[in-house]
Amino acid sequence: MNISDVRVRLIKKEDSKLKAVASITIDECFVIHDIKVLEGDKGVFVSMPSRKTPDGQYKDVAHPLNTETRESVSAAVLKAYEEETKKEA
């Protein structure tokens, strides 16, 4: 799997845990939108796109099937996020 493009849009709300929304392109033929960069207790992390179910839970609508792929997606998105925050500084 090759992540061929990552686009990040920063969210500028001071008290929000949501820091950015990203889209990735895989192998120049498949796009995943609405990947979130969130602020947690241990720093920023990536959350895959999800929908709220009628019972109030959130379920991923797209997600990696193994740890290696999850780490690859997270690393690519967080790298792009860091680059965008440096541009804004």
Backbone atoms as SQL, in Angstrom:
CREATE TABLE atoms (id INTEGER PRIMARY KEY, chain TEXT, resi INTEGER, resn TEXT, atom TEXT, x REAL, y REAL, z REAL);
INSERT INTO atoms VALUES
  (1, 'A', 1, 'MET', 'N', 0.848, -1.182, 0.000),
  (2, 'A', 1, 'MET', 'CA', 0.000, 0.000, 0.000),
  (3, 'A', 1, 'MET', 'C', 0.888, 1.238, 0.000),
  (4, 'A', 2, 'ASN', 'N', 0.559, 2.175, -0.877),
  (5, 'A', 2, 'ASN', 'CA', 1.289, 3.433, -0.953),
  (6, 'A', 2, 'ASN', 'C', 0.315, 4.580, -0.729),
  (7, 'A', 3, 'ILE', 'N', 0.575, 5.372, 0.293),
  (8, 'A', 3, 'ILE', 'CA', -0.235, 6.568, 0.515),
  (9, 'A', 3, 'ILE', 'C', 0.356, 7.643, -0.390),
  (10, 'A', 4, 'SER', 'N', -0.344, 7.921, -1.482),
  (11, 'A', 4, 'SER', 'CA', 0.193, 8.795, -2.520),
  (12, 'A', 4, 'SER', 'C', -0.093, 10.274, -2.293),
  (13, 'A', 5, 'ASP', 'N', -1.046, 10.606, -1.406),
  (14, 'A', 5, 'ASP', 'CA', -1.352, 12.014, -1.126),
  (15, 'A', 5, 'ASP', 'C', -2.033, 12.117, 0.229),
  (16, 'A', 6, 'VAL', 'N', -1.667, 13.169, 0.969),
  (17, 'A', 6, 'VAL', 'CA', -2.311, 13.471, 2.247),
  (18, 'A', 6, 'VAL', 'C', -2.629, 14.958, 2.252),
  (19, 'A', 7, 'ARG', 'N', -3.876, 15.284, 2.542),
  (20, 'A', 7, 'ARG', 'CA', -4.287, 16.688, 2.638),
  (21, 'A', 7, 'ARG', 'C', -4.876, 16.922, 4.021),
  (22, 'A', 8, 'VAL', 'N', -4.434, 18.007, 4.653),
  (23, 'A', 8, 'VAL', 'CA', -4.858, 18.316, 6.018),
  (24, 'A', 8, 'VAL', 'C', -5.447, 19.709, 6.070),
  (25, 'A', 9, 'ARG', 'N', -6.597, 19.816, 6.726),
  (26, 'A', 9, 'ARG', 'CA', -7.224, 21.121, 6.965),
  (27, 'A', 9, 'ARG', 'C', -7.250, 21.336, 8.466),
  (28, 'A', 10, 'LEU', 'N', -6.529, 22.377, 8.929),
  (29, 'A', 10, 'LEU', 'CA', -6.480, 22.674, 10.357),
  (30, 'A', 10, 'LEU', 'C', -7.810, 23.231, 10.839),
  (31, 'A', 11, 'ILE', 'N', -8.176, 22.883, 12.060),
  (32, 'A', 11, 'ILE', 'CA', -9.386, 23.397, 12.712),
  (33, 'A', 11, 'ILE', 'C', -8.925, 24.373, 13.786),
  (34, 'A', 12, 'LYS', 'N', -9.378, 25.603, 13.698),
  (35, 'A', 12, 'LYS', 'CA', -8.886, 26.652, 14.597),
  (36, 'A', 12, 'LYS', 'C', -9.922, 27.034, 15.643),
  (37, 'A', 13, 'LYS', 'N', -10.274, 26.078, 16.486),
  (38, 'A', 13, 'LYS', 'CA', -11.142, 26.333, 17.631),
  (39, 'A', 13, 'LYS', 'C', -10.307, 26.103, 18.879),
  (40, 'A', 14, 'GLU', 'N', -10.187, 27.108, 19.710),
  (41, 'A', 14, 'GLU', 'CA', -9.282, 27.055, 20.856),
  (42, 'A', 14, 'GLU', 'C', -9.561, 25.912, 21.828),
  (43, 'A', 15, 'ASP', 'N', -10.808, 25.675, 22.190),
  (44, 'A', 15, 'ASP', 'CA', -11.133, 24.679, 23.204),
  (45, 'A', 15, 'ASP', 'C', -11.540, 23.331, 22.626),
  (46, 'A', 16, 'SER', 'N', -11.294, 23.117, 21.355),
  (47, 'A', 16, 'SER', 'CA', -11.714, 21.887, 20.701),
  (48, 'A', 16, 'SER', 'C', -10.601, 20.845, 20.735),
  (49, 'A', 17, 'LYS', 'N', -10.980, 19.588, 20.965),
  (50, 'A', 17, 'LYS', 'CA', -10.014, 18.490, 20.866),
  (51, 'A', 17, 'LYS', 'C', -9.716, 18.157, 19.413),
  (52, 'A', 18, 'LEU', 'N', -10.618, 18.534, 18.503),
  (53, 'A', 18, 'LEU', 'CA', -10.412, 18.316, 17.078),
  (54, 'A', 18, 'LEU', 'C', -9.423, 19.361, 16.556),
  (55, 'A', 19, 'LYS', 'N', -8.276, 18.904, 16.082),
  (56, 'A', 19, 'LYS', 'CA', -7.222, 19.806, 15.622),
  (57, 'A', 19, 'LYS', 'C', -7.142, 19.923, 14.106),
  (58, 'A', 20, 'ALA', 'N', -7.569, 18.860, 13.396),
  (59, 'A', 20, 'ALA', 'CA', -7.505, 18.881, 11.936),
  (60, 'A', 20, 'ALA', 'C', -8.358, 17.754, 11.373),
  (61, 'A', 21, 'VAL', 'N', -8.687, 17.908, 10.080),
  (62, 'A', 21, 'VAL', 'CA', -9.381, 16.867, 9.331),
  (63, 'A', 21, 'VAL', 'C', -8.518, 16.582, 8.103),
  (64, 'A', 22, 'ALA', 'N', -8.333, 15.297, 7.815),
  (65, 'A', 22, 'ALA', 'CA', -7.434, 14.908, 6.721),
  (66, 'A', 22, 'ALA', 'C', -8.132, 13.995, 5.727),
  (67, 'A', 23, 'SER', 'N', -7.568, 13.952, 4.533),
  (68, 'A', 23, 'SER', 'CA', -7.954, 12.992, 3.499),
  (69, 'A', 23, 'SER', 'C', -6.672, 12.353, 3.000),
  (70, 'A', 24, 'ILE', 'N', -6.724, 11.055, 2.762),
  (71, 'A', 24, 'ILE', 'CA', -5.569, 10.371, 2.189),
  (72, 'A', 24, 'ILE', 'C', -5.977, 9.705, 0.880),
  (73, 'A', 25, 'THR', 'N', -5.023, 9.634, -0.039),
  (74, 'A', 25, 'THR', 'CA', -5.208, 8.894, -1.277),
  (75, 'A', 25, 'THR', 'C', -4.273, 7.692, -1.231),
  (76, 'A', 26, 'ILE', 'N', -4.833, 6.519, -1.519),
  (77, 'A', 26, 'ILE', 'CA', -4.057, 5.281, -1.499),
  (78, 'A', 26, 'ILE', 'C', -3.856, 4.814, -2.935),
  (79, 'A', 27, 'ASP', 'N', -2.582, 4.588, -3.277),
  (80, 'A', 27, 'ASP', 'CA', -2.209, 4.081, -4.604),
  (81, 'A', 27, 'ASP', 'C', -2.822, 4.884, -5.750),
  (82, 'A', 28, 'GLU', 'N', -3.001, 6.171, -5.533),
  (83, 'A', 28, 'GLU', 'CA', -3.544, 7.079, -6.539),
  (84, 'A', 28, 'GLU', 'C', -4.893, 6.629, -7.106),
  (85, 'A', 29, 'CYS', 'N', -5.646, 5.814, -6.308),
  (86, 'A', 29, 'CYS', 'CA', -6.924, 5.335, -6.836),
  (87, 'A', 29, 'CYS', 'C', -8.036, 5.197, -5.801),
  (88, 'A', 30, 'PHE', 'N', -7.738, 5.443, -4.522),
  (89, 'A', 30, 'PHE', 'CA', -8.769, 5.298, -3.492),
  (90, 'A', 30, 'PHE', 'C', -8.565, 6.382, -2.446),
  (91, 'A', 31, 'VAL', 'N', -9.640, 7.112, -2.104),
  (92, 'A', 31, 'VAL', 'CA', -9.543, 8.228, -1.160),
  (93, 'A', 31, 'VAL', 'C', -10.367, 7.931, 0.081),
  (94, 'A', 32, 'ILE', 'N', -9.810, 8.294, 1.226),
  (95, 'A', 32, 'ILE', 'CA', -10.551, 8.241, 2.487),
  (96, 'A', 32, 'ILE', 'C', -10.583, 9.657, 3.041),
  (97, 'A', 33, 'HIS', 'N', -11.790, 10.198, 3.220),
  (98, 'A', 33, 'HIS', 'CA', -11.990, 11.542, 3.765),
  (99, 'A', 33, 'HIS', 'C', -12.364, 11.463, 5.243),
  (100, 'A', 34, 'ASP', 'N', -12.324, 12.610, 5.897),
  (101, 'A', 34, 'ASP', 'CA', -12.792, 12.782, 7.282),
  (102, 'A', 34, 'ASP', 'C', -11.992, 11.990, 8.312),
  (103, 'A', 35, 'ILE', 'N', -10.697, 11.845, 8.076),
  (104, 'A', 35, 'ILE', 'CA', -9.815, 11.301, 9.101),
  (105, 'A', 35, 'ILE', 'C', -9.528, 12.459, 10.057),
  (106, 'A', 36, 'LYS', 'N', -9.700, 12.225, 11.352),
  (107, 'A', 36, 'LYS', 'CA', -9.561, 13.306, 12.321),
  (108, 'A', 36, 'LYS', 'C', -8.224, 13.242, 13.054),
  (109, 'A', 37, 'VAL', 'N', -7.664, 14.414, 13.329),
  (110, 'A', 37, 'VAL', 'CA', -6.515, 14.535, 14.222),
  (111, 'A', 37, 'VAL', 'C', -7.070, 15.143, 15.501),
  (112, 'A', 38, 'LEU', 'N', -6.959, 14.388, 16.595),
  (113, 'A', 38, 'LEU', 'CA', -7.540, 14.792, 17.868),
  (114, 'A', 38, 'LEU', 'C', -6.451, 14.967, 18.921),
  (115, 'A', 39, 'GLU', 'N', -6.703, 15.860, 19.881),
  (116, 'A', 39, 'GLU', 'CA', -5.796, 16.065, 21.010),
  (117, 'A', 39, 'GLU', 'C', -6.265, 15.182, 22.146),
  (118, 'A', 40, 'GLY', 'N', -5.372, 14.322, 22.627),
  (119, 'A', 40, 'GLY', 'CA', -5.688, 13.442, 23.745),
  (120, 'A', 40, 'GLY', 'C', -4.776, 13.732, 24.916),
  (121, 'A', 41, 'ASP', 'N', -4.902, 12.939, 25.958),
  (122, 'A', 41, 'ASP', 'CA', -4.074, 13.105, 27.156),
  (123, 'A', 41, 'ASP', 'C', -2.589, 12.895, 26.868),
  (124, 'A', 42, 'LYS', 'N', -2.288, 12.070, 25.861),
  (125, 'A', 42, 'LYS', 'CA', -0.893, 11.745, 25.534),
  (126, 'A', 42, 'LYS', 'C', -0.423, 12.417, 24.252),
  (127, 'A', 43, 'GLY', 'N', -1.123, 13.449, 23.806),
  (128, 'A', 43, 'GLY', 'CA', -0.750, 14.148, 22.579),
  (129, 'A', 43, 'GLY', 'C', -1.765, 13.910, 21.482),
  (130, 'A', 44, 'VAL', 'N', -1.391, 14.281, 20.260),
  (131, 'A', 44, 'VAL', 'CA', -2.325, 14.141, 19.136),
  (132, 'A', 44, 'VAL', 'C', -2.331, 12.700, 18.634),
  (133, 'A', 45, 'PHE', 'N', -3.490, 12.300, 18.108),
  (134, 'A', 45, 'PHE', 'CA', -3.629, 10.967, 17.534),
  (135, 'A', 45, 'PHE', 'C', -4.624, 11.029, 16.392),
  (136, 'A', 46, 'VAL', 'N', -4.644, 9.973, 15.585),
  (137, 'A', 46, 'VAL', 'CA', -5.493, 9.901, 14.399),
  (138, 'A', 46, 'VAL', 'C', -6.701, 9.027, 14.698),
  (139, 'A', 47, 'SER', 'N', -7.867, 9.510, 14.266),
  (140, 'A', 47, 'SER', 'CA', -9.114, 8.756, 14.395),
  (141, 'A', 47, 'SER', 'C', -9.715, 8.594, 13.003),
  (142, 'A', 48, 'MET', 'N', -10.072, 7.374, 12.674),
  (143, 'A', 48, 'MET', 'CA', -10.629, 7.086, 11.357),
  (144, 'A', 48, 'MET', 'C', -12.058, 7.629, 11.256),
  (145, 'A', 49, 'PRO', 'N', -12.574, 7.812, 10.038),
  (146, 'A', 49, 'PRO', 'CA', -13.925, 8.353, 9.865),
  (147, 'A', 49, 'PRO', 'C', -14.963, 7.441, 10.532),
  (148, 'A', 50, 'SER', 'N', -15.934, 8.071, 11.198),
  (149, 'A', 50, 'SER', 'CA', -16.944, 7.292, 11.905),
  (150, 'A', 50, 'SER', 'C', -18.302, 7.968, 11.814),
  (151, 'A', 51, 'ARG', 'N', -19.318, 7.200, 12.166),
  (152, 'A', 51, 'ARG', 'CA', -20.689, 7.718, 12.229),
  (153, 'A', 51, 'ARG', 'C', -21.280, 7.351, 13.572),
  (154, 'A', 52, 'LYS', 'N', -22.151, 8.207, 14.058),
  (155, 'A', 52, 'LYS', 'CA', -22.832, 7.946, 15.321),
  (156, 'A', 52, 'LYS', 'C', -24.046, 7.057, 15.057),
  (157, 'A', 53, 'THR', 'N', -24.155, 5.974, 15.813),
  (158, 'A', 53, 'THR', 'CA', -25.277, 5.056, 15.659),
  (159, 'A', 53, 'THR', 'C', -26.479, 5.580, 16.454),
  (160, 'A', 54, 'PRO', 'N', -27.664, 5.066, 16.184),
  (161, 'A', 54, 'PRO', 'CA', -28.845, 5.533, 16.928),
  (162, 'A', 54, 'PRO', 'C', -28.737, 5.361, 18.448),
  (163, 'A', 55, 'ASP', 'N', -27.926, 4.403, 18.889),
  (164, 'A', 55, 'ASP', 'CA', -27.770, 4.217, 20.340),
  (165, 'A', 55, 'ASP', 'C', -26.645, 5.065, 20.935),
  (166, 'A', 56, 'GLY', 'N', -26.062, 5.973, 20.142),
  (167, 'A', 56, 'GLY', 'CA', -25.084, 6.933, 20.651),
  (168, 'A', 56, 'GLY', 'C', -23.633, 6.505, 20.547),
  (169, 'A', 57, 'GLN', 'N', -23.359, 5.312, 20.042),
  (170, 'A', 57, 'GLN', 'CA', -21.984, 4.865, 19.879),
  (171, 'A', 57, 'GLN', 'C', -21.449, 5.334, 18.531),
  (172, 'A', 58, 'TYR', 'N', -20.121, 5.398, 18.429),
  (173, 'A', 58, 'TYR', 'CA', -19.485, 5.745, 17.166),
  (174, 'A', 58, 'TYR', 'C', -18.873, 4.496, 16.559),
  (175, 'A', 59, 'LYS', 'N', -19.108, 4.284, 15.271),
  (176, 'A', 59, 'LYS', 'CA', -18.567, 3.138, 14.544),
  (177, 'A', 59, 'LYS', 'C', -17.763, 3.643, 13.355),
  (178, 'A', 60, 'ASP', 'N', -16.559, 3.096, 13.173),
  (179, 'A', 60, 'ASP', 'CA', -15.731, 3.461, 12.021),
  (180, 'A', 60, 'ASP', 'C', -16.430, 3.037, 10.735),
  (181, 'A', 61, 'VAL', 'N', -16.366, 3.898, 9.727),
  (182, 'A', 61, 'VAL', 'CA', -16.918, 3.541, 8.417),
  (183, 'A', 61, 'VAL', 'C', -15.814, 3.055, 7.475),
  (184, 'A', 62, 'ALA', 'N', -14.571, 3.352, 7.808),
  (185, 'A', 62, 'ALA', 'CA', -13.409, 2.849, 7.071),
  (186, 'A', 62, 'ALA', 'C', -12.266, 2.764, 8.069),
  (187, 'A', 63, 'HIS', 'N', -11.533, 1.670, 8.026),
  (188, 'A', 63, 'HIS', 'CA', -10.419, 1.530, 8.966),
  (189, 'A', 63, 'HIS', 'C', -9.440, 0.474, 8.478),
  (190, 'A', 64, 'PRO', 'N', -8.168, 0.584, 8.901),
  (191, 'A', 64, 'PRO', 'CA', -7.167, -0.417, 8.550),
  (192, 'A', 64, 'PRO', 'C', -7.491, -1.759, 9.221),
  (193, 'A', 65, 'LEU', 'N', -7.096, -2.830, 8.588),
  (194, 'A', 65, 'LEU', 'CA', -7.351, -4.164, 9.129),
  (195, 'A', 65, 'LEU', 'C', -6.192, -4.729, 9.935),
  (196, 'A', 66, 'ASN', 'N', -5.034, -4.044, 9.901),
  (197, 'A', 66, 'ASN', 'CA', -3.910, -4.545, 10.682),
  (198, 'A', 66, 'ASN', 'C', -3.093, -3.383, 11.252),
  (199, 'A', 67, 'THR', 'N', -2.253, -3.709, 12.206),
  (200, 'A', 67, 'THR', 'CA', -1.467, -2.694, 12.913),
  (201, 'A', 67, 'THR', 'C', -0.507, -1.962, 11.987),
  (202, 'A', 68, 'GLU', 'N', 0.127, -2.687, 11.097),
  (203, 'A', 68, 'GLU', 'CA', 1.095, -2.072, 10.179),
  (204, 'A', 68, 'GLU', 'C', 0.432, -0.983, 9.333),
  (205, 'A', 69, 'THR', 'N', -0.740, -1.265, 8.804),
  (206, 'A', 69, 'THR', 'CA', -1.445, -0.289, 7.968),
  (207, 'A', 69, 'THR', 'C', -1.919, 0.888, 8.809),
  (208, 'A', 70, 'ARG', 'N', -2.445, 0.620, 10.008),
  (209, 'A', 70, 'ARG', 'CA', -2.884, 1.701, 10.899),
  (210, 'A', 70, 'ARG', 'C', -1.724, 2.633, 11.221),
  (211, 'A', 71, 'GLU', 'N', -0.557, 2.062, 11.524),
  (212, 'A', 71, 'GLU', 'CA', 0.615, 2.883, 11.845),
  (213, 'A', 71, 'GLU', 'C', 1.072, 3.693, 10.642),
  (214, 'A', 72, 'SER', 'N', 0.995, 3.123, 9.464),
  (215, 'A', 72, 'SER', 'CA', 1.379, 3.826, 8.241),
  (216, 'A', 72, 'SER', 'C', 0.459, 5.020, 7.983),
  (217, 'A', 73, 'VAL', 'N', -0.845, 4.802, 8.119),
  (218, 'A', 73, 'VAL', 'CA', -1.821, 5.887, 7.932),
  (219, 'A', 73, 'VAL', 'C', -1.601, 6.966, 8.987),
  (220, 'A', 74, 'SER', 'N', -1.471, 6.568, 10.241),
  (221, 'A', 74, 'SER', 'CA', -1.272, 7.536, 11.322),
  (222, 'A', 74, 'SER', 'C', -0.012, 8.358, 11.105),
  (223, 'A', 75, 'ALA', 'N', 1.077, 7.703, 10.750),
  (224, 'A', 75, 'ALA', 'CA', 2.343, 8.414, 10.538),
  (225, 'A', 75, 'ALA', 'C', 2.231, 9.424, 9.404),
  (226, 'A', 76, 'ALA', 'N', 1.606, 9.044, 8.312),
  (227, 'A', 76, 'ALA', 'CA', 1.468, 9.949, 7.168),
  (228, 'A', 76, 'ALA', 'C', 0.593, 11.153, 7.517),
  (229, 'A', 77, 'VAL', 'N', -0.512, 10.912, 8.199),
  (230, 'A', 77, 'VAL', 'CA', -1.419, 12.007, 8.561),
  (231, 'A', 77, 'VAL', 'C', -0.758, 12.933, 9.585),
  (232, 'A', 78, 'LEU', 'N', -0.109, 12.371, 10.602),
  (233, 'A', 78, 'LEU', 'CA', 0.524, 13.212, 11.622),
  (234, 'A', 78, 'LEU', 'C', 1.697, 14.015, 11.051),
  (235, 'A', 79, 'LYS', 'N', 2.428, 13.443, 10.106),
  (236, 'A', 79, 'LYS', 'CA', 3.510, 14.187, 9.454),
  (237, 'A', 79, 'LYS', 'C', 2.938, 15.383, 8.691),
  (238, 'A', 80, 'ALA', 'N', 1.870, 15.166, 7.927),
  (239, 'A', 80, 'ALA', 'CA', 1.240, 16.258, 7.180),
  (240, 'A', 80, 'ALA', 'C', 0.662, 17.301, 8.135),
  (241, 'A', 81, 'TYR', 'N', 0.099, 16.850, 9.259),
  (242, 'A', 81, 'TYR', 'CA', -0.446, 17.771, 10.272),
  (243, 'A', 81, 'TYR', 'C', 0.671, 18.651, 10.835),
  (244, 'A', 82, 'GLU', 'N', 1.795, 18.049, 11.182),
  (245, 'A', 82, 'GLU', 'CA', 2.921, 18.823, 11.713),
  (246, 'A', 82, 'GLU', 'C', 3.418, 19.847, 10.695),
  (247, 'A', 83, 'GLU', 'N', 3.484, 19.456, 9.430),
  (248, 'A', 83, 'GLU', 'CA', 3.924, 20.391, 8.379),
  (249, 'A', 83, 'GLU', 'C', 2.963, 21.566, 8.252),
  (250, 'A', 84, 'GLU', 'N', 1.649, 21.297, 8.328),
  (251, 'A', 84, 'GLU', 'CA', 0.654, 22.371, 8.247),
  (252, 'A', 84, 'GLU', 'C', 0.732, 23.306, 9.452),
  (253, 'A', 85, 'THR', 'N', 0.947, 22.765, 10.638),
  (254, 'A', 85, 'THR', 'CA', 1.029, 23.622, 11.822),
  (255, 'A', 85, 'THR', 'C', 2.277, 24.498, 11.779),
  (256, 'A', 86, 'LYS', 'N', 3.367, 23.991, 11.194),
  (257, 'A', 86, 'LYS', 'CA', 4.590, 24.797, 11.041),
  (258, 'A', 86, 'LYS', 'C', 4.358, 25.958, 10.075),
  (259, 'A', 87, 'LYS', 'N', 3.571, 25.721, 9.015),
  (260, 'A', 87, 'LYS', 'CA', 3.266, 26.796, 8.055),
  (261, 'A', 87, 'LYS', 'C', 2.471, 27.905, 8.713),
  (262, 'A', 88, 'GLU', 'N', 1.598, 27.524, 9.651),
  (263, 'A', 88, 'GLU', 'CA', 0.737, 28.497, 10.321),
  (264, 'A', 88, 'GLU', 'C', 1.465, 29.307, 11.374),
  (265, 'A', 89, 'ALA', 'N', 2.593, 28.794, 11.865),
  (266, 'A', 89, 'ALA', 'CA', 3.334, 29.453, 12.962),
  (267, 'A', 89, 'ALA', 'C', 4.077, 30.665, 12.506);
